[in-house]
Amino acid sequence: MPKLNLSADQVLTTTRAVRKRLDFERPVEMEIIKECLEIALQAPSGSNAQGWHFVVVTNSTKKQQIAELYQQSFAEYEAGPYQPTQLHTDSPEMQSTQVKVLDSARYLATNLARAPALLIPCFAGRLDQHDTPHHLVAGTYGSTLPAVWSFMLAARERGIGTCWTTLHLSFEREIARILGIPDDFSQVALTPIAYTKGTEFKPAPRKSLEGALHIDNW
């Protein structure tokens, strides 16, 4: 797959959470996934620890097992207070967007097993077994999430779609057993990996910077 030759700004503003436009019929070459992961390894890492690990799942049986657990978690999420249509209730102009987000999230849950590959990033250690100070929690996640985002940006440049999800973490231990992930490693997220149907994406609707920016004082 030739690169799209997007500018840095284009990659940063058009790397969407892709769900309905994932091409489930087209395989993704492992060498392309590795190429994107090589770029991910250049992400910053606190103390240069590089404690990240990346599990790529292509086995159809394992994908199906993970998808079934994901669907259970999605059903609880959809019925709960944090699903998209329950957010931004103070911004009527966002409501149509949120309905679309929920619909596409439901589509992904239904079709997750069809993705050519799934990526589950992990880090060494468990933060849920003792009272870990906040700065260590932030530092640990902050040393892994940039690498995953770099992977997603690299994938976008190569015509591959991704979507950051965490609903599978309700069944983290079960999925760890499916994939043989050691008990002393933590899963961070899950993203499907598939070429996109078309490569043109636009910046998403966002609330204004004015409501989120604070200079010198809150």
Phi and psi restraints in degrees (value plus and minus 20) as a CYANA .aco file:
   2 PRO   PHI     -87.7   -47.7
   2 PRO   PSI     131.5   171.5
   3 LYS   PHI     -89.7   -49.7
   3 LYS   PSI     135.6   175.6
   4 LEU   PHI    -103.4   -63.4
   4 LEU   PSI     -32.3     7.7
   5 ASN   PHI      37.8    77.8
   5 ASN   PSI      24.8    64.8
   6 LEU   PHI    -100.0   -60.0
   6 LEU   PSI     130.8   170.8
   7 SER   PHI     -94.1   -54.1
   7 SER   PSI     145.6   185.6
   8 ALA   PHI     -77.8   -37.8
   8 ALA   PSI     -63.3   -23.3
   9 ASP   PHI     -83.8   -43.8
   9 ASP   PSI     -58.6   -18.6
  10 GLN   PHI     -85.7   -45.7
  10 GLN   PSI     -62.9   -22.9
  11 VAL   PHI     -82.4   -42.4
  11 VAL   PSI     -63.6   -23.6
  12 LEU   PHI     -88.8   -48.8
  12 LEU   PSI     -50.6   -10.6
  13 THR   PHI    -118.6   -78.6
  13 THR   PSI     -24.5    15.5
  14 THR   PHI    -147.2  -107.2
  14 THR   PSI      -8.2    31.8
  15 THR   PHI    -102.1   -62.1
  15 THR   PSI      75.0   115.0
  16 ARG   PHI    -110.3   -70.3
  16 ARG   PSI     141.5   181.5
  17 ALA   PHI     -95.9   -55.9
  17 ALA   PSI      82.5   122.5
  18 VAL   PHI    -115.0   -75.0
  18 VAL   PSI     106.8   146.8
  19 ARG   PHI    -149.2  -109.2
  19 ARG   PSI     -87.2   -47.2
  20 LYS   PHI     -90.7   -50.7
  20 LYS   PSI     -38.7     1.3
  21 ARG   PHI    -120.9   -80.9
  21 ARG   PSI      -2.4    37.6
  22 LEU   PHI     -98.1   -58.1
  22 LEU   PSI     112.4   152.4
  23 ASP   PHI    -111.2   -71.2
  23 ASP   PSI      78.6   118.6
  24 PHE   PHI     -96.7   -56.7
  24 PHE   PSI     -30.7     9.3
  25 GLU   PHI    -111.9   -71.9
  25 GLU   PSI     -32.3     7.7
  26 ARG   PHI    -126.3   -86.3
  26 ARG   PSI     100.3   140.3
  27 PRO   PHI     -87.9   -47.9
  27 PRO   PSI     131.7   171.7
  28 VAL   PHI    -127.7   -87.7
  28 VAL   PSI     104.7   144.7
  29 GLU   PHI     -87.2   -47.2
  29 GLU   PSI     115.4   155.4
  30 MET   PHI     -81.5   -41.5
  30 MET   PSI     -52.5   -12.5
  31 GLU   PHI     -85.8   -45.8
  31 GLU   PSI     -50.1   -10.1
  32 ILE   PHI     -91.5   -51.5
  32 ILE   PSI     -60.9   -20.9
  33 ILE   PHI     -81.2   -41.2
  33 ILE   PSI     -63.8   -23.8
  34 LYS   PHI     -83.8   -43.8
  34 LYS   PSI     -57.5   -17.5
  35 GLU   PHI     -81.1   -41.1
  35 GLU   PSI     -63.1   -23.1
  36 CYS   PHI     -87.2   -47.2
  36 CYS   PSI     -56.7   -16.7
  37 LEU   PHI     -90.0   -50.0
  37 LEU   PSI     -52.9   -12.9
  38 GLU   PHI     -81.0   -41.0
  38 GLU   PSI     -58.5   -18.5
  39 ILE   PHI     -87.3   -47.3
  39 ILE   PSI     -60.0   -20.0
  40 ALA   PHI     -78.8   -38.8
  40 ALA   PSI     -53.4   -13.4
  41 LEU   PHI     -86.8   -46.8
  41 LEU   PSI     -32.1     7.9
  42 GLN   PHI    -106.1   -66.1
  42 GLN   PSI     -20.5    19.5
  43 ALA   PHI     -88.2   -48.2
  43 ALA   PSI     135.1   175.1
  44 PRO   PHI     -85.7   -45.7
  44 PRO   PSI     129.8   169.8
  45 SER   PHI    -164.1  -124.1
  45 SER   PSI     105.6   145.6
  46 GLY   PHI     -74.3   -34.3
  46 GLY   PSI     111.0   151.0
  47 SER   PHI      37.7    77.7
  47 SER   PSI      -3.3    36.7
  48 ASN   PHI      34.6    74.6
  48 ASN   PSI      16.5    56.5
  49 ALA   PHI     -89.2   -49.2
  49 ALA   PSI     -55.9   -15.9
  50 GLN   PHI      31.4    71.4
  50 GLN   PSI      28.3    68.3
  51 GLY   PHI    -105.4   -65.4
  51 GLY   PSI      -8.4    31.6
  52 TRP   PHI     -97.5   -57.5
  52 TRP   PSI     132.9   172.9
  53 HIS   PHI    -160.4  -120.4
  53 HIS   PSI     129.8   169.8
  54 PHE   PHI    -149.4  -109.4
  54 PHE   PSI      98.5   138.5
  55 VAL   PHI    -120.8   -80.8
  55 VAL   PSI      97.1   137.1
  56 VAL   PHI    -122.1   -82.1
  56 VAL   PSI     103.3   143.3
  57 VAL   PHI    -130.4   -90.4
  57 VAL   PSI      98.6   138.6
  58 THR   PHI    -141.1  -101.1
  58 THR   PSI     -34.9     5.1
  59 ASN   PHI     -86.3   -46.3
  59 ASN   PSI     105.8   145.8
  60 SER   PHI     -83.7   -43.7
  60 SER   PSI     -57.4   -17.4
  61 THR   PHI     -85.5   -45.5
  61 THR   PSI     -64.2   -24.2
  62 LYS   PHI     -87.6   -47.6
  62 LYS   PSI     -59.0   -19.0
  63 LYS   PHI     -80.8   -40.8
  63 LYS   PSI     -61.8   -21.8
  64 GLN   PHI     -85.1   -45.1
  64 GLN   PSI     -61.2   -21.2
  65 GLN   PHI     -83.2   -43.2
  65 GLN   PSI     -63.1   -23.1
  66 ILE   PHI     -85.2   -45.2
  66 ILE   PSI     -62.3   -22.3
  67 ALA   PHI     -82.6   -42.6
  67 ALA   PSI     -58.0   -18.0
  68 GLU   PHI     -84.7   -44.7
  68 GLU   PSI     -60.0   -20.0
  69 LEU   PHI     -88.0   -48.0
  69 LEU   PSI     -60.1   -20.1
  70 TYR   PHI     -80.1   -40.1
  70 TYR   PSI     -62.2   -22.2
  71 GLN   PHI     -84.0   -44.0
  71 GLN   PSI     -56.3   -16.3
  72 GLN   PHI     -83.1   -43.1
  72 GLN   PSI     -64.4   -24.4
  73 SER   PHI     -85.6   -45.6
  73 SER   PSI     -58.7   -18.7
  74 PHE   PHI     -84.2   -44.2
  74 PHE   PSI     -58.3   -18.3
  75 ALA   PHI     -79.5   -39.5
  75 ALA   PSI     -61.4   -21.4
  76 GLU   PHI     -87.9   -47.9
  76 GLU   PSI     -61.5   -21.5
  77 TYR   PHI     -82.1   -42.1
  77 TYR   PSI     -64.8   -24.8
  78 GLU   PHI     -83.4   -43.4
  78 GLU   PSI     -51.5   -11.5
  79 ALA   PHI    -106.7   -66.7
  79 ALA   PSI     -23.6    16.4
  80 GLY   PHI    -118.0   -78.0
  80 GLY   PSI    -197.8  -157.8
  81 PRO   PHI    -103.4   -63.4
  81 PRO   PSI     -23.9    16.1
  82 TYR   PHI    -130.5   -90.5
  82 TYR   PSI     -14.1    25.9
  83 GLN   PHI     -91.7   -51.7
  83 GLN   PSI     139.0   179.0
  84 PRO   PHI     -72.1   -32.1
  84 PRO   PSI     -60.9   -20.9
  85 THR   PHI     -93.3   -53.3
  85 THR   PSI     -28.9    11.1
  86 GLN   PHI    -111.4   -71.4
  86 GLN   PSI     -22.9    17.1
  87 LEU   PHI    -125.4   -85.4
  87 LEU   PSI     141.3   181.3
  88 HIS   PHI      38.2    78.2
  88 HIS   PSI      14.0    54.0
  89 THR   PHI     -87.7   -47.7
  89 THR   PSI     -34.9     5.1
  90 ASP   PHI    -108.2   -68.2
  90 ASP   PSI     -19.4    20.6
  91 SER   PHI    -148.6  -108.6
  91 SER   PSI      66.9   106.9
  92 PRO   PHI     -74.4   -34.4
  92 PRO   PSI     -50.3   -10.3
  93 GLU   PHI     -87.8   -47.8
  93 GLU   PSI     -35.0     5.0
  94 MET   PHI    -111.3   -71.3
  94 MET   PSI     -31.1     8.9
  95 GLN   PHI     -84.7   -44.7
  95 GLN   PSI     -62.1   -22.1
  96 SER   PHI     -84.0   -44.0
  96 SER   PSI     -56.2   -16.2
  97 THR   PHI     -83.8   -43.8
  97 THR   PSI     -61.9   -21.9
  98 GLN   PHI     -87.4   -47.4
  98 GLN   PSI     -54.5   -14.5
  99 VAL   PHI     -82.7   -42.7
  99 VAL   PSI     -61.8   -21.8
 100 LYS   PHI     -86.0   -46.0
 100 LYS   PSI     -58.3   -18.3
 101 VAL   PHI     -82.8   -42.8
 101 VAL   PSI     -64.5   -24.5
 102 LEU   PHI     -83.8   -43.8
 102 LEU   PSI     -61.6   -21.6
 103 ASP   PHI     -83.0   -43.0
 103 ASP   PSI     -62.0   -22.0
 104 SER   PHI     -91.8   -51.8
 104 SER   PSI     -53.0   -13.0
 105 ALA   PHI     -85.8   -45.8
 105 ALA   PSI     -58.2   -18.2
 106 ARG   PHI     -84.9   -44.9
 106 ARG   PSI     -59.6   -19.6
 107 TYR   PHI     -81.7   -41.7
 107 TYR   PSI     -63.2   -23.2
 108 LEU   PHI     -84.2   -44.2
 108 LEU   PSI     -62.8   -22.8
 109 ALA   PHI     -79.4   -39.4
 109 ALA   PSI     -59.3   -19.3
 110 THR   PHI     -89.4   -49.4
 110 THR   PSI     -51.9   -11.9
 111 ASN   PHI    -134.1   -94.1
 111 ASN   PSI      -9.5    30.5
 112 LEU   PHI     -74.8   -34.8
 112 LEU   PSI     -60.6   -20.6
 113 ALA   PHI     -84.9   -44.9
 113 ALA   PSI     -37.7     2.3
 114 ARG   PHI    -101.6   -61.6
 114 ARG   PSI     -33.8     6.2
 115 ALA   PHI     -81.7   -41.7
 115 ALA   PSI     118.0   158.0
 116 PRO   PHI     -76.7   -36.7
 116 PRO   PSI     -52.9   -12.9
 117 ALA   PHI    -172.2  -132.2
 117 ALA   PSI     134.4   174.4
 118 LEU   PHI    -141.1  -101.1
 118 LEU   PSI     122.3   162.3
 119 LEU   PHI    -135.7   -95.7
 119 LEU   PSI     106.3   146.3
 120 ILE   PHI    -140.8  -100.8
 120 ILE   PSI      84.3   124.3
 121 PRO   PHI     -99.0   -59.0
 121 PRO   PSI     126.4   166.4
 122 CYS   PHI    -156.9  -116.9
 122 CYS   PSI     142.6   182.6
 123 PHE   PHI    -152.4  -112.4
 123 PHE   PSI     136.5   176.5
 124 ALA   PHI     -92.3   -52.3
 124 ALA   PSI     114.0   154.0
 125 GLY   PHI      84.4   124.4
 125 GLY   PSI     147.3   187.3
 126 ARG   PHI    -145.4  -105.4
 126 ARG   PSI     111.3   151.3
 127 LEU   PHI    -122.2   -82.2
 127 LEU   PSI     -20.8    19.2
 128 ASP   PHI    -124.7   -84.7
 128 ASP   PSI      -8.9    31.1
 129 GLN   PHI    -127.4   -87.4
 129 GLN   PSI     -24.6    15.4
 130 HIS   PHI    -177.5  -137.5
 130 HIS   PSI     152.3   192.3
 131 ASP   PHI    -100.0   -60.0
 131 ASP   PSI      62.3   102.3
 132 THR   PHI     -96.9   -56.9
 132 THR   PSI     109.6   149.6
 133 PRO   PHI     -77.3   -37.3
 133 PRO   PSI     126.2   166.2
 134 HIS   PHI     -77.1   -37.1
 134 HIS   PSI     -59.1   -19.1
 135 HIS   PHI     -87.3   -47.3
 135 HIS   PSI     -48.1    -8.1
 136 LEU   PHI     -96.2   -56.2
 136 LEU   PSI     -56.3   -16.3
 137 VAL   PHI     -81.9   -41.9
 137 VAL   PSI     -69.4   -29.4
 138 ALA   PHI     -81.1   -41.1
 138 ALA   PSI     -61.3   -21.3
 139 GLY   PHI     -87.3   -47.3
 139 GLY   PSI     -57.0   -17.0
 140 THR   PHI     -87.7   -47.7
 140 THR   PSI     -69.5   -29.5
 141 TYR   PHI     -86.4   -46.4
 141 TYR   PSI     -56.9   -16.9
 142 GLY   PHI     -88.5   -48.5
 142 GLY   PSI     -32.1     7.9
 143 SER   PHI    -116.8   -76.8
 143 SER   PSI     -20.1    19.9
 144 THR   PHI    -140.6  -100.6
 144 THR   PSI     -62.4   -22.4
 145 LEU   PHI     -81.0   -41.0
 145 LEU   PSI     -59.7   -19.7
 146 PRO   PHI     -79.5   -39.5
 146 PRO   PSI     -53.7   -13.7
 147 ALA   PHI     -87.2   -47.2
 147 ALA   PSI     -59.4   -19.4
 148 VAL   PHI     -86.7   -46.7
 148 VAL   PSI     -61.8   -21.8
 149 TRP   PHI     -83.4   -43.4
 149 TRP   PSI     -59.5   -19.5
 150 SER   PHI     -81.4   -41.4
 150 SER   PSI     -60.5   -20.5
 151 PHE   PHI     -79.0   -39.0
 151 PHE   PSI     -64.1   -24.1
 152 MET   PHI     -86.6   -46.6
 152 MET   PSI     -57.9   -17.9
 153 LEU   PHI     -87.0   -47.0
 153 LEU   PSI     -62.6   -22.6
 154 ALA   PHI     -83.4   -43.4
 154 ALA   PSI     -58.2   -18.2
 155 ALA   PHI     -84.2   -44.2
 155 ALA   PSI     -62.3   -22.3
 156 ARG   PHI     -77.6   -37.6
 156 ARG   PSI     -62.9   -22.9
 157 GLU   PHI     -84.1   -44.1
 157 GLU   PSI     -41.0    -1.0
 158 ARG   PHI    -124.6   -84.6
 158 ARG   PSI      -4.0    36.0
 159 GLY   PHI      56.7    96.7
 159 GLY   PSI      -0.8    39.2
 160 ILE   PHI    -128.1   -88.1
 160 ILE   PSI     116.9   156.9
 161 GLY   PHI    -118.3   -78.3
 161 GLY   PSI     128.8   168.8
 162 THR   PHI    -159.9  -119.9
 162 THR   PSI     149.2   189.2
 163 CYS   PHI    -175.9  -135.9
 163 CYS   PSI     100.2   140.2
 164 TRP   PHI     -91.9   -51.9
 164 TRP   PSI     101.6   141.6
 165 THR   PHI    -154.4  -114.4
 165 THR   PSI     135.1   175.1
 166 THR   PHI    -156.2  -116.2
 166 THR   PSI     -17.9    22.1
 167 LEU   PHI     -82.0   -42.0
 167 LEU   PSI     -47.6    -7.6
 168 HIS   PHI     -83.7   -43.7
 168 HIS   PSI     -38.0     2.0
 169 LEU   PHI     -87.3   -47.3
 169 LEU   PSI     -35.0     5.0
 170 SER   PHI     -83.3   -43.3
 170 SER   PSI     -42.0    -2.0
 171 PHE   PHI    -143.2  -103.2
 171 PHE   PSI      18.9    58.9
 172 GLU   PHI     -77.9   -37.9
 172 GLU   PSI     -64.8   -24.8
 173 ARG   PHI     -85.1   -45.1
 173 ARG   PSI     -60.9   -20.9
 174 GLU   PHI     -83.1   -43.1
 174 GLU   PSI     -62.3   -22.3
 175 ILE   PHI     -89.8   -49.8
 175 ILE   PSI     -54.2   -14.2
 176 ALA   PHI     -80.2   -40.2
 176 ALA   PSI     -58.8   -18.8
 177 ARG   PHI     -88.5   -48.5
 177 ARG   PSI     -58.6   -18.6
 178 ILE   PHI     -80.9   -40.9
 178 ILE   PSI     -58.1   -18.1
 179 LEU   PHI    -122.5   -82.5
 179 LEU   PSI     -22.5    17.5
 180 GLY   PHI      51.4    91.4
 180 GLY   PSI       5.6    45.6
 181 ILE   PHI     -93.7   -53.7
 181 ILE   PSI     108.4   148.4
 182 PRO   PHI     -79.4   -39.4
 182 PRO   PSI     132.5   172.5
 183 ASP   PHI     -84.2   -44.2
 183 ASP   PSI     -44.7    -4.7
 184 ASP   PHI    -114.5   -74.5
 184 ASP   PSI       3.4    43.4
 185 PHE   PHI    -142.1  -102.1
 185 PHE   PSI     126.3   166.3
 186 SER   PHI    -130.5   -90.5
 186 SER   PSI     114.4   154.4
 187 GLN   PHI    -101.8   -61.8
 187 GLN   PSI     124.5   164.5
 188 VAL   PHI    -128.6   -88.6
 188 VAL   PSI     -60.4   -20.4
 189 ALA   PHI    -182.9  -142.9
 189 ALA   PSI    -198.3  -158.3
 190 LEU   PHI    -166.8  -126.8
 190 LEU   PSI     115.3   155.3
 191 THR   PHI    -155.4  -115.4
 191 THR   PSI     112.8   152.8
 192 PRO   PHI     -88.8   -48.8
 192 PRO   PSI     134.3   174.3
 193 ILE   PHI    -148.2  -108.2
 193 ILE   PSI      99.7   139.7
 194 ALA   PHI    -178.8  -138.8
 194 ALA   PSI     128.5   168.5
 195 TYR   PHI     -82.0   -42.0
 195 TYR   PSI     131.5   171.5
 196 THR   PHI    -112.7   -72.7
 196 THR   PSI     134.0   174.0
 197 LYS   PHI    -103.3   -63.3
 197 LYS   PSI      79.7   119.7
 198 GLY   PHI      63.4   103.4
 198 GLY   PSI     137.7   177.7
 199 THR   PHI    -140.2  -100.2
 199 THR   PSI     -17.5    22.5
 200 GLU   PHI    -109.0   -69.0
 200 GLU   PSI     101.7   141.7
 201 PHE   PHI    -152.6  -112.6
 201 PHE   PSI     130.5   170.5
 202 LYS   PHI    -134.3   -94.3
 202 LYS   PSI     140.9   180.9
 203 PRO   PHI     -77.4   -37.4
 203 PRO   PSI     126.0   166.0
 204 ALA   PHI    -107.5   -67.5
 204 ALA   PSI     136.6   176.6
 205 PRO   PHI     -81.4   -41.4
 205 PRO   PSI     111.3   151.3
 206 ARG   PHI    -155.8  -115.8
 206 ARG   PSI     129.2   169.2
 207 LYS   PHI     -86.9   -46.9
 207 LYS   PSI     137.4   177.4
 208 SER   PHI     -88.4   -48.4
 208 SER   PSI     133.2   173.2
 209 LEU   PHI     -81.5   -41.5
 209 LEU   PSI     -51.9   -11.9
 210 GLU   PHI     -73.9   -33.9
 210 GLU   PSI     -58.5   -18.5
 211 GLY   PHI     -98.1   -58.1
 211 GLY   PSI     -29.6    10.4
 212 ALA   PHI    -135.0   -95.0
 212 ALA   PSI     -30.4     9.6
 213 LEU   PHI    -114.2   -74.2
 213 LEU   PSI     112.7   152.7
 214 HIS   PHI    -152.0  -112.0
 214 HIS   PSI     102.9   142.9
 215 ILE   PHI    -134.2   -94.2
 215 ILE   PSI      94.9   134.9
 216 ASP   PHI      52.6    92.6
 216 ASP   PSI     -52.1   -12.1
 217 ASN   PHI    -162.6  -122.6
 217 ASN   PSI     137.1   177.1
